[in-house]
Amino acid sequence: MIYQSALRQQIIKCCRRLDQLGFVAATDGNVSVKLDGSRILITPSMLSKGEIEKSQLLICSPDGKVLAGKGEPSSEIKMHLYVYRMRPDIKAIVHAHPPAATGFAAAGRALTDPVLPEVILTVGPVPLAKYATPSTDEVPKSIAPYIKKHNAILLANHGVLTLGKDVAEALHRMERVEHLARIMLTAGQLGGAKKMNKNQIKKLLDSFKII
Ligand SMILES: [Zn+2]
């Protein structure tokens, strides 16, 4: 069992990384982890991810009520709670606005083509969820078609959502999605990325024993 203070530290480390990488502007983005039972630990709203401290994280109930800590939880808490309800295997969630991947989301372009082996192995296809007004019930509805089978989703005209068994995995998926988006932009300028074929993908999955 991981102690809560260690989980708080993991969230802060993730927030700092999102800030350093330029994946968030101003007070954008939010990070959460699932605690024991169905309580979650989540970043509060209106705080820069570059400055947030461990003590400012909030513990919330499955219906979004603040159980411990001061302030309001992230405005996207409905999206976080929905993901934890639908995916018992998921223990951490990262939401950010990395510029290249969010550019794809703004252009209405999913990142589902199989192009990079490491993305296929660690993230999978990244679909595009329909536009939803941020912080409303529209957001869980928009990701509903994808949430069971995907670990990263582009949110149209908004940003990116990544999931993981822990904070590090969710963060690494966010980094990989943004890296993929940048590579797809470069490949686009050079005539377009060549998709990996079925045989190449099968061989890749077989060699890493992923079925
Ligand atoms: Zn956002």
Residues whose N, C-alpha, C, O or C-beta is under 5 A from the ligand:
A	BS01	ZN	G29 G159
